[in-house]
Amino acid sequence: RFMRILRMARLVTSDLTLKSFVSTLLFSALSIFNILGLQVMAMLFYGYLGKGLFANVRFQMAYNVNVNFRTFTSSFSLLVMCVTLDNWNNIMGEVSTSPPFCTSTDADYYDGQEWDDCGSPFYARLFFLSFYILCAYIIQNLVIAIVLDNFGNLTSNKEYQPSSELTLFSEVWVYFDPRLKGRIRRWDVALLVLTLHRCGSSFGMDPIGSHEGRRTYALMMHALRLINQEKYQLRKKKKIRRVWRDKEYHKFAFSDVLRVLALYSVPLTCLEVSDLAERLECEDDFAQRVATYLIITAWRNSRTRLRGIRLGGASTQTGTASRQVPALALPAGRSRSPLDRVQAL
């Protein structure tokens, strides 16, 4: 029954305000941890300083056996109480104890005892007020400022990351991934981006009609293949063949497709330096592969034409016998060239 309480988490996905608030907290988590680390460092410093200044102060009402600077652990716990504003002013007053309410080695009536259980009003006020201003006012308010700033950025800059676009992408994705496995086949990506294009999404493109759409789609598919190659760590031929037969290699993940679509649907001037470098590197690699393919194809076509010309010249010298049975003039296991087919007709 206790686990049923977790169903309340569904409210986060249904309410846009709660969803944006949770997204803000997750987005600010790293900055919050950095600020909390800074506060812990400040408390460690003040803990050592308080242990050196007020370790021998006599116990009273607020400053007692449980709350004191005698050890580093008790000093740190006392500072935690001060951060939460728990009776810190009374503790400051009691560690400011001065004669005649304590025994001082500097007093005229000093009789040779080995301890000094007095405090210092000046150091006590300087210590507690500086700690209170630094940790309670500055550092803790930095956490609130970061959360509010990130919340304002997420709510005001909707044109850069609109929730409607992500919702539309998720709905179209479910149509191609009904079992919600988080991966779709590579030939479904073209239908996905075409459906998004017809729905008016900025993530969509036309991979069939315009030249720019075909080029962007080819670049996107090349980027997705590179991501899959990095995931499966293709290094050797044997491993490449084994992975190529794997069905999962020909499927692309939800996060990868969304990231690549966002990368290639945004203008170059709106990208960060790292994203811009990644996109330009992928385009250069794609251009090199296309150029290599065109060169190899042209070379093979020229070889085929030269071989056809040679075979055509040999067939004219042999007479009519080669024209009647042109297929026998070719070696076994080779297919006829286009010139041979024309001559056979």
C-alpha positions as a LaTeX table, in Angstrom:
\begin{tabular}{lrrr}
\hline
Residue & $x$ (\AA) & $y$ (\AA) & $z$ (\AA) \\
\hline
Arg1 & 0.00 & 0.00 & 0.00 \\
Phe2 & 2.88 & 2.31 & 0.67 \\
Met3 & 3.99 & 2.02 & $-2.96$ \\
Arg4 & 0.62 & 3.38 & $-4.07$ \\
Ile5 & 1.68 & 6.74 & $-2.74$ \\
Leu6 & 4.20 & 6.88 & $-5.58$ \\
Arg7 & 1.28 & 7.20 & $-7.97$ \\
Met8 & 1.21 & 10.84 & $-6.97$ \\
Ala9 & 4.24 & 11.22 & $-9.23$ \\
Arg10 & 1.88 & 10.95 & $-12.20$ \\
Leu11 & 0.66 & 14.43 & $-11.36$ \\
Val12 & 4.06 & 15.75 & $-12.40$ \\
Thr13 & 3.55 & 14.57 & $-15.98$ \\
Ser14 & $-0.04$ & 15.80 & $-16.16$ \\
Asp15 & 0.46 & 19.32 & $-14.79$ \\
Leu16 & 2.71 & 21.57 & $-16.89$ \\
Thr17 & 3.54 & 23.82 & $-13.92$ \\
Leu18 & 4.78 & 20.93 & $-11.78$ \\
Lys19 & 6.59 & 19.47 & $-14.76$ \\
Ser20 & 8.43 & 22.73 & $-15.43$ \\
Phe21 & 9.28 & 23.06 & $-11.72$ \\
Val22 & 10.74 & 19.54 & $-11.56$ \\
Ser23 & 12.64 & 20.19 & $-14.79$ \\
Thr24 & 14.06 & 23.35 & $-13.24$ \\
Leu25 & 15.26 & 21.45 & $-10.16$ \\
Leu26 & 16.89 & 18.77 & $-12.28$ \\
Phe27 & 18.50 & 21.38 & $-14.50$ \\
Ser28 & 19.81 & 23.26 & $-11.44$ \\
Ala29 & 21.01 & 20.17 & $-9.56$ \\
Leu30 & 24.67 & 20.54 & $-10.52$ \\
Ser31 & 24.83 & 24.22 & $-9.59$ \\
Ile32 & 23.04 & 23.54 & $-6.31$ \\
Phe33 & 25.52 & 20.80 & $-5.41$ \\
Asn34 & 28.41 & 23.18 & $-6.14$ \\
Ile35 & 26.96 & 25.84 & $-3.86$ \\
Leu36 & 26.29 & 23.31 & $-1.10$ \\
Gly37 & 29.88 & 22.14 & $-1.43$ \\
Leu38 & 31.00 & 25.75 & $-0.97$ \\
Gln39 & 28.85 & 26.01 & 2.16 \\
Val40 & 30.30 & 22.80 & 3.60 \\
Met41 & 33.82 & 24.15 & 3.01 \\
Ala42 & 32.90 & 27.37 & 4.81 \\
Met43 & 31.46 & 25.40 & 7.73 \\
Leu44 & 34.60 & 23.25 & 7.95 \\
Phe45 & 36.73 & 26.40 & 8.10 \\
Tyr46 & 34.56 & 28.00 & 10.76 \\
Gly47 & 34.45 & 24.71 & 12.69 \\
Tyr48 & 38.24 & 24.61 & 13.02 \\
Leu49 & 38.31 & 28.32 & 13.84 \\
Gly50 & 35.61 & 27.99 & 16.52 \\
Lys51 & 37.40 & 25.01 & 18.08 \\
Gly52 & 40.54 & 27.10 & 18.44 \\
Leu53 & 38.75 & 30.14 & 19.86 \\
Phe54 & 36.00 & 28.74 & 22.12 \\
Ala55 & 37.03 & 25.20 & 23.02 \\
Asn56 & 37.65 & 26.00 & 26.73 \\
Val57 & 34.62 & 28.22 & 27.36 \\
Arg58 & 32.63 & 27.07 & 30.39 \\
Phe59 & 29.30 & 25.30 & 29.90 \\
Gln60 & 26.10 & 27.24 & 30.54 \\
Met61 & 22.48 & 26.98 & 29.38 \\
Ala62 & 22.70 & 27.12 & 25.56 \\
Tyr63 & 26.41 & 26.28 & 25.34 \\
Asn64 & 26.49 & 22.93 & 27.14 \\
Val65 & 27.72 & 19.35 & 26.89 \\
Asn66 & 25.77 & 18.67 & 23.69 \\
Val67 & 26.39 & 22.01 & 21.98 \\
Asn68 & 30.00 & 23.14 & 22.19 \\
Phe69 & 33.28 & 23.66 & 20.37 \\
Arg70 & 35.27 & 21.05 & 22.32 \\
Thr71 & 35.63 & 18.65 & 19.34 \\
Phe72 & 35.45 & 19.12 & 15.61 \\
Thr73 & 32.29 & 16.98 & 15.33 \\
Ser74 & 30.47 & 19.02 & 17.96 \\
Ser75 & 31.71 & 22.24 & 16.32 \\
Phe76 & 30.28 & 21.20 & 12.95 \\
Ser77 & 26.93 & 20.20 & 14.48 \\
Leu78 & 26.78 & 23.54 & 16.32 \\
Leu79 & 27.34 & 25.39 & 13.05 \\
Val80 & 24.57 & 23.37 & 11.41 \\
Met81 & 22.27 & 24.59 & 14.19 \\
Cys82 & 23.40 & 28.16 & 13.54 \\
Val83 & 22.69 & 27.84 & 9.81 \\
Thr84 & 19.13 & 26.75 & 10.62 \\
Leu85 & 18.84 & 29.77 & 13.01 \\
Asp86 & 18.44 & 27.53 & 16.06 \\
Asn87 & 19.30 & 29.57 & 19.20 \\
Trp88 & 22.46 & 30.96 & 17.65 \\
Asn89 & 22.20 & 34.35 & 19.40 \\
Asn90 & 22.12 & 32.76 & 22.88 \\
Ile91 & 25.14 & 30.63 & 22.00 \\
Met92 & 26.96 & 33.76 & 20.85 \\
Gly93 & 26.13 & 35.47 & 24.14 \\
Glu94 & 27.37 & 32.58 & 26.28 \\
Val95 & 30.69 & 32.16 & 24.44 \\
Ser96 & 31.19 & 35.90 & 25.05 \\
Thr97 & 31.41 & 35.28 & 28.81 \\
Ser98 & 34.00 & 37.45 & 30.49 \\
Pro99 & 35.12 & 37.95 & 34.13 \\
Pro100 & 33.77 & 37.95 & 36.78 \\
Phe101 & 31.43 & 35.27 & 35.33 \\
Cys102 & 34.36 & 33.03 & 34.41 \\
Thr103 & 37.89 & 32.21 & 35.52 \\
Ser104 & 40.62 & 34.00 & 33.60 \\
Thr105 & 44.38 & 33.49 & 33.87 \\
Asp106 & 44.87 & 37.22 & 33.29 \\
Ala107 & 42.83 & 38.26 & 36.35 \\
Asp108 & 44.35 & 39.62 & 39.53 \\
Tyr109 & 42.91 & 36.74 & 41.55 \\
Tyr110 & 44.54 & 34.06 & 39.37 \\
Asp111 & 45.67 & 31.27 & 41.73 \\
Gly112 & 47.60 & 29.02 & 39.34 \\
Gln113 & 44.90 & 26.92 & 37.70 \\
Glu114 & 45.69 & 25.36 & 34.30 \\
Trp115 & 42.67 & 26.47 & 32.30 \\
Asp116 & 40.93 & 29.60 & 31.15 \\
Asp117 & 37.16 & 29.13 & 30.68 \\
Cys118 & 36.40 & 32.66 & 29.50 \\
Gly119 & 35.31 & 33.69 & 26.05 \\
Ser120 & 35.85 & 36.83 & 24.02 \\
Pro121 & 33.01 & 39.24 & 23.25 \\
Phe122 & 34.84 & 40.71 & 20.24 \\
Tyr123 & 35.80 & 37.38 & 18.63 \\
Ala124 & 32.41 & 35.84 & 19.43 \\
Arg125 & 30.47 & 38.61 & 17.69 \\
Leu126 & 32.90 & 38.68 & 14.75 \\
Phe127 & 32.77 & 34.88 & 14.41 \\
Phe128 & 29.01 & 34.38 & 14.60 \\
Leu129 & 27.95 & 37.47 & 12.65 \\
Ser130 & 30.35 & 36.78 & 9.77 \\
Phe131 & 29.31 & 33.12 & 9.69 \\
Tyr132 & 25.62 & 34.04 & 9.80 \\
Ile133 & 25.94 & 36.60 & 6.98 \\
Leu134 & 28.06 & 34.33 & 4.78 \\
Cys135 & 26.24 & 31.02 & 5.16 \\
Ala136 & 22.68 & 31.99 & 6.07 \\
Tyr137 & 22.26 & 35.09 & 3.92 \\
Ile138 & 24.63 & 34.79 & 0.96 \\
Ile139 & 25.20 & 31.09 & 0.20 \\
Gln140 & 21.68 & 29.84 & 0.96 \\
Asn141 & 20.13 & 32.65 & $-1.06$ \\
Leu142 & 22.38 & 31.73 & $-3.98$ \\
Val143 & 20.53 & 28.40 & $-4.19$ \\
Ile144 & 17.19 & 30.20 & $-4.39$ \\
Ala145 & 18.57 & 32.65 & $-6.96$ \\
Ile146 & 19.83 & 29.84 & $-9.23$ \\
Val147 & 16.52 & 27.98 & $-9.08$ \\
Leu148 & 14.53 & 31.13 & $-9.86$ \\
Asp149 & 16.89 & 32.11 & $-12.68$ \\
Asn150 & 16.67 & 28.69 & $-14.34$ \\
Phe151 & 12.91 & 28.63 & $-13.89$ \\
Gly152 & 12.67 & 32.02 & $-15.59$ \\
Asn153 & 14.86 & 30.86 & $-18.47$ \\
Leu154 & 12.81 & 27.71 & $-19.04$ \\
Thr155 & 9.50 & 29.56 & $-18.96$ \\
Ser156 & 10.55 & 32.59 & $-21.04$ \\
Asn157 & 12.61 & 30.89 & $-23.77$ \\
Lys158 & 9.91 & 28.58 & $-25.06$ \\
Glu159 & 10.88 & 29.23 & $-28.65$ \\
Tyr160 & 14.20 & 27.45 & $-28.16$ \\
Gln161 & 12.77 & 24.32 & $-26.55$ \\
Pro162 & 8.99 & 24.29 & $-26.91$ \\
Ser163 & 7.07 & 21.66 & $-24.98$ \\
Ser164 & 4.54 & 21.31 & $-27.82$ \\
Glu165 & 7.29 & 20.21 & $-30.22$ \\
Leu166 & 8.53 & 17.56 & $-27.79$ \\
Thr167 & 5.00 & 16.37 & $-27.16$ \\
Leu168 & 4.33 & 16.08 & $-30.90$ \\
Phe169 & 7.60 & 14.21 & $-31.41$ \\
Ser170 & 6.70 & 11.76 & $-28.61$ \\
Glu171 & 3.23 & 11.15 & $-30.05$ \\
Val172 & 4.59 & 10.48 & $-33.55$ \\
Trp173 & 7.31 & 8.25 & $-32.09$ \\
Val174 & 4.75 & 6.06 & $-30.32$ \\
Tyr175 & 3.11 & 5.39 & $-33.70$ \\
Phe176 & 6.36 & 3.83 & $-34.96$ \\
Asp177 & 7.29 & 2.29 & $-31.60$ \\
Pro178 & 4.01 & 0.92 & $-30.20$ \\
Arg179 & 5.76 & $-1.39$ & $-27.72$ \\
Leu180 & 7.69 & 1.55 & $-26.24$ \\
Lys181 & 11.10 & $-0.07$ & $-26.54$ \\
Gly182 & 12.75 & 3.28 & $-27.19$ \\
Arg183 & 14.17 & 2.24 & $-30.59$ \\
Ile184 & 12.86 & 2.34 & $-34.15$ \\
Arg185 & 14.13 & 0.80 & $-37.36$ \\
Arg186 & 16.25 & 2.87 & $-39.70$ \\
Trp187 & 13.69 & 2.82 & $-42.54$ \\
Asp188 & 11.08 & 4.21 & $-40.14$ \\
Val189 & 13.14 & 7.35 & $-39.57$ \\
Ala190 & 12.21 & 8.70 & $-43.02$ \\
Leu191 & 8.52 & 8.21 & $-42.28$ \\
Leu192 & 9.01 & 9.79 & $-38.85$ \\
Val193 & 10.56 & 13.00 & $-40.17$ \\
Leu194 & 8.08 & 13.15 & $-43.05$ \\
Thr195 & 5.16 & 12.83 & $-40.61$ \\
Leu196 & 6.64 & 15.57 & $-38.42$ \\
His197 & 7.05 & 17.77 & $-41.51$ \\
Arg198 & 3.42 & 17.31 & $-42.52$ \\
Cys199 & 2.31 & 18.04 & $-38.95$ \\
Gly200 & 4.11 & 21.38 & $-39.08$ \\
Ser201 & 6.88 & 20.52 & $-36.63$ \\
Ser202 & 10.23 & 22.30 & $-36.85$ \\
Phe203 & 11.92 & 18.92 & $-36.32$ \\
Gly204 & 10.44 & 17.54 & $-39.54$ \\
Met205 & 11.80 & 17.57 & $-43.09$ \\
Asp206 & 10.85 & 16.29 & $-46.52$ \\
Pro207 & 13.33 & 13.52 & $-47.45$ \\
Ile208 & 11.61 & 12.95 & $-50.81$ \\
Gly209 & 10.68 & 16.29 & $-52.34$ \\
Ser210 & 13.22 & 19.09 & $-51.96$ \\
His211 & 16.95 & 18.78 & $-52.49$ \\
Glu212 & 17.69 & 20.44 & $-49.14$ \\
Gly213 & 15.42 & 17.95 & $-47.37$ \\
Arg214 & 17.15 & 14.99 & $-49.00$ \\
Arg215 & 20.57 & 16.37 & $-48.12$ \\
Thr216 & 19.63 & 17.07 & $-44.48$ \\
Tyr217 & 18.07 & 13.62 & $-44.16$ \\
Ala218 & 21.22 & 11.97 & $-45.55$ \\
Leu219 & 23.39 & 13.91 & $-43.09$ \\
Met220 & 21.10 & 12.98 & $-40.21$ \\
Met221 & 21.19 & 9.28 & $-41.09$ \\
His222 & 24.97 & 9.43 & $-41.36$ \\
Ala223 & 25.17 & 11.01 & $-37.89$ \\
Leu224 & 22.92 & 8.29 & $-36.45$ \\
Arg225 & 25.09 & 5.58 & $-38.00$ \\
Leu226 & 28.17 & 7.18 & $-36.46$ \\
Ile227 & 26.47 & 7.18 & $-33.06$ \\
Asn228 & 25.65 & 3.49 & $-33.39$ \\
Gln229 & 29.21 & 2.74 & $-34.44$ \\
Glu230 & 30.52 & 4.49 & $-31.34$ \\
Lys231 & 28.11 & 2.58 & $-29.14$ \\
Tyr232 & 29.06 & $-0.82$ & $-30.48$ \\
Gln233 & 32.77 & 0.12 & $-30.71$ \\
Leu234 & 33.43 & $-1.14$ & $-34.18$ \\
Arg235 & 37.12 & $-1.75$ & $-34.56$ \\
Lys236 & 37.65 & $-5.00$ & $-36.50$ \\
Lys237 & 36.07 & $-6.55$ & $-39.56$ \\
Lys238 & 34.81 & $-9.61$ & $-37.72$ \\
Lys239 & 33.10 & $-7.51$ & $-35.13$ \\
Ile240 & 31.59 & $-5.24$ & $-37.78$ \\
Arg241 & 30.08 & $-8.23$ & $-39.58$ \\
Arg242 & 28.72 & $-9.66$ & $-36.37$ \\
Val243 & 27.15 & $-6.36$ & $-35.32$ \\
Trp244 & 25.83 & $-5.73$ & $-38.84$ \\
Arg245 & 23.79 & $-8.92$ & $-38.58$ \\
Asp246 & 22.43 & $-7.77$ & $-35.24$ \\
Lys247 & 18.92 & $-6.34$ & $-35.54$ \\
Glu248 & 19.54 & $-3.77$ & $-32.82$ \\
Tyr249 & 22.37 & $-2.20$ & $-34.83$ \\
His250 & 19.88 & $-1.10$ & $-37.48$ \\
Lys251 & 17.68 & 0.60 & $-34.86$ \\
Phe252 & 18.11 & 4.10 & $-33.46$ \\
Ala253 & 17.34 & 5.21 & $-29.91$ \\
Phe254 & 14.78 & 7.87 & $-28.98$ \\
Ser255 & 17.33 & 10.22 & $-27.44$ \\
Asp256 & 19.73 & 9.88 & $-30.38$ \\
Val257 & 17.06 & 10.63 & $-32.99$ \\
Leu258 & 15.74 & 13.62 & $-31.03$ \\
Arg259 & 19.23 & 15.02 & $-30.50$ \\
Val260 & 20.22 & 14.65 & $-34.17$ \\
Leu261 & 16.92 & 16.17 & $-35.35$ \\
Ala262 & 17.42 & 19.15 & $-33.04$ \\
Leu263 & 21.04 & 19.47 & $-34.20$ \\
Tyr264 & 20.14 & 19.60 & $-37.90$ \\
Ser265 & 16.89 & 21.57 & $-37.64$ \\
Val266 & 18.51 & 24.53 & $-35.86$ \\
Pro267 & 20.45 & 27.14 & $-37.91$ \\
Leu268 & 24.23 & 27.16 & $-37.56$ \\
Thr269 & 24.19 & 30.59 & $-35.91$ \\
Cys270 & 22.08 & 29.27 & $-33.01$ \\
Leu271 & 24.38 & 26.36 & $-32.11$ \\
Glu272 & 26.98 & 26.30 & $-29.37$ \\
Val273 & 30.64 & 25.81 & $-30.22$ \\
Ser274 & 30.69 & 22.10 & $-29.32$ \\
Asp275 & 27.49 & 21.33 & $-31.26$ \\
Leu276 & 28.68 & 23.37 & $-34.23$ \\
Ala277 & 32.01 & 21.51 & $-34.30$ \\
Glu278 & 30.21 & 18.16 & $-34.11$ \\
Arg279 & 27.87 & 19.07 & $-36.97$ \\
Leu280 & 30.65 & 20.37 & $-39.22$ \\
Glu281 & 32.79 & 17.32 & $-38.51$ \\
Cys282 & 29.91 & 15.02 & $-39.45$ \\
Glu283 & 29.28 & 16.97 & $-42.66$ \\
Asp284 & 32.96 & 16.75 & $-43.63$ \\
Asp285 & 33.02 & 13.01 & $-43.02$ \\
Phe286 & 29.84 & 12.58 & $-45.05$ \\
Ala287 & 31.27 & 14.64 & $-47.93$ \\
Gln288 & 34.42 & 12.52 & $-47.95$ \\
Arg289 & 32.42 & 9.31 & $-48.03$ \\
Val290 & 30.23 & 10.58 & $-50.90$ \\
Ala291 & 33.29 & 11.70 & $-52.87$ \\
Thr292 & 34.95 & 8.32 & $-52.33$ \\
Tyr293 & 31.82 & 6.52 & $-53.48$ \\
Leu294 & 31.54 & 8.66 & $-56.63$ \\
Ile295 & 35.20 & 8.14 & $-57.52$ \\
Ile296 & 34.97 & 4.36 & $-57.06$ \\
Thr297 & 31.73 & 4.22 & $-59.07$ \\
Ala298 & 33.24 & 6.24 & $-61.93$ \\
Trp299 & 36.34 & 4.04 & $-61.94$ \\
Arg300 & 34.26 & 0.85 & $-62.06$ \\
Asn301 & 32.10 & 2.24 & $-64.87$ \\
Ser302 & 35.18 & 3.16 & $-66.88$ \\
Arg303 & 36.58 & $-0.34$ & $-66.39$ \\
Thr304 & 33.29 & $-1.82$ & $-67.51$ \\
Arg305 & 33.23 & 0.35 & $-70.65$ \\
Leu306 & 36.84 & $-0.49$ & $-71.52$ \\
Arg307 & 36.19 & $-4.17$ & $-71.04$ \\
Gly308 & 33.10 & $-3.93$ & $-73.22$ \\
Ile309 & 35.05 & $-2.16$ & $-75.95$ \\
Arg310 & 37.75 & $-4.81$ & $-75.87$ \\
Leu311 & 35.25 & $-7.62$ & $-75.97$ \\
Gly312 & 33.37 & $-5.86$ & $-78.78$ \\
Gly313 & 36.56 & $-5.54$ & $-80.86$ \\
Ala314 & 37.39 & $-9.20$ & $-80.34$ \\
Ser315 & 33.90 & $-10.22$ & $-81.40$ \\
Thr316 & 34.17 & $-8.31$ & $-84.74$ \\
Gln317 & 37.40 & $-10.14$ & $-85.58$ \\
Thr318 & 36.00 & $-13.61$ & $-84.97$ \\
Gly319 & 33.15 & $-13.12$ & $-87.51$ \\
Thr320 & 29.54 & $-14.06$ & $-87.37$ \\
Ala321 & 30.03 & $-16.89$ & $-84.86$ \\
Ser322 & 30.51 & $-14.48$ & $-81.98$ \\
Arg323 & 27.40 & $-12.50$ & $-82.98$ \\
Gln324 & 25.22 & $-15.62$ & $-82.95$ \\
Val325 & 26.32 & $-16.73$ & $-79.45$ \\
Pro326 & 27.63 & $-13.63$ & $-77.63$ \\
Ala327 & 27.28 & $-15.16$ & $-74.18$ \\
Leu328 & 29.82 & $-17.88$ & $-74.93$ \\
Ala329 & 32.51 & $-15.32$ & $-75.64$ \\
Leu330 & 32.56 & $-14.27$ & $-71.97$ \\
Pro331 & 34.51 & $-16.18$ & $-69.30$ \\
Ala332 & 32.53 & $-18.22$ & $-66.81$ \\
Gly333 & 31.27 & $-16.32$ & $-63.77$ \\
Arg334 & 31.25 & $-12.87$ & $-65.46$ \\
Ser335 & 28.18 & $-10.90$ & $-66.41$ \\
Arg336 & 27.89 & $-9.19$ & $-69.77$ \\
Ser337 & 28.53 & $-5.48$ & $-70.08$ \\
Pro338 & 25.87 & $-3.09$ & $-71.46$ \\
Leu339 & 27.77 & $-2.93$ & $-74.77$ \\
Asp340 & 27.58 & $-6.72$ & $-75.10$ \\
Arg341 & 23.84 & $-6.63$ & $-74.53$ \\
Val342 & 23.42 & $-4.01$ & $-77.27$ \\
Gln343 & 25.50 & $-6.10$ & $-79.67$ \\
Ala344 & 23.46 & $-9.20$ & $-78.81$ \\
Leu345 & 20.31 & $-7.38$ & $-79.86$ \\
\hline
\end{tabular}
